[in-house]
């Protein structure tokens, strides 16, 4: 998780550890819905790329 920005990390934690919906994440973090969606997508993409490079999906 260190490879993520603080905003991305917060979004991932709220989504997957606290099982929050993206619209609720937007409210809690004080951003608009498209920003919350973007942060989540960027975080997932970054994590996927990292794990691909590390060979976790072979």
C-alpha positions, -999 to 999 in steps of 0.1 A, spaced: 0 0 0 30 23 3 30 27 -35 -3 46 -33 -8 82 -26 -25 91 7 -58 99 -11 -57 66 -30 -48 46 1 -77 62 20 -101 54 -8 -90 18 -10 -92 13 28 -127 28 29 -139 7 -1 -125 -27 6 -118 -28 44 -149 -8 55 -170 -20 25 -182 16 17 -199 25 -15 -180 50 -37 -207 77 -32 -203 74 6 -165 76 2 -170 108 -17 -191 122 11 -167 111 39 -136 124 21 -153 157 9 -147 152 -28 -171 149 -57 -182 114 -69 -161 114 -101 -130 122 -80 -136 93 -56 -142 70 -86 -110 82 -102 -89 77 -71 -102 42 -67 -96 33 -103 -61 48 -102 -53 29 -70 -65 -4 -84 -46 1 -116 -14 10 -97 -18 -21 -74 -25 -43 -104 6 -31 -122 27 -36 -91 15 -71 -85 20 -80 -122 56 -69 -120 61 -89 -88 47 -120 -105 16 -125 -84 -7 -131 -113 13 -157 -132 
